[in-house]
Amino acid sequence: MNLLFICSKNQWRSPTAEQVWRKHPGVYARSAGTSPKARHPVSEADLAWADVVFAMEEKHKSRLLAEHRAVIGSKPIHVLDIPDEYKYMDPELVEQLRTSVGGILGVV
C-alpha cells in the first residue's frame, strides 16, 4: 500500500509520518508539502503513486483538491487534524500518527 503524507513545507509532520510508516510491513510511504517552498513540493507523480493520501490539516486537503483534482480522482484523502506545533520525530507526534493512521488503515 502506498501512503502519501502531506503538510505545508514537508519539514516536520509529513516527514515524521513517512519515517514512522515506512517501517510497517507492506507499506510504502512518501511525504510532500503543499507550499511551493516545501522541501519536496507535492507533484502529480506523487499523487498518482499514492493509494491513500493523509493530510495533516483540512487546508492541505483543500489545496490538493483545488490544484490536483483530476489526478486525485476518487482516491481517499484523510485529514488527521494534526496542528503545526511539533518538530521532526517528536514523540507525541509519532504516537498521534501511529494511532490515527493505524485506526484508519485498520492496522497496529
Secondary structure, DSSP 8 states (H G I E B T S, - for coil): -EEEEEESSSSSHHHHHHHHHTTSTT-EEEEEESSTTSSSB--HHHHHH-SEEEESSHHHHHHHHHHHHHHHTT--EEE----S---TT-HHHHHHHHHHHHHHHT--
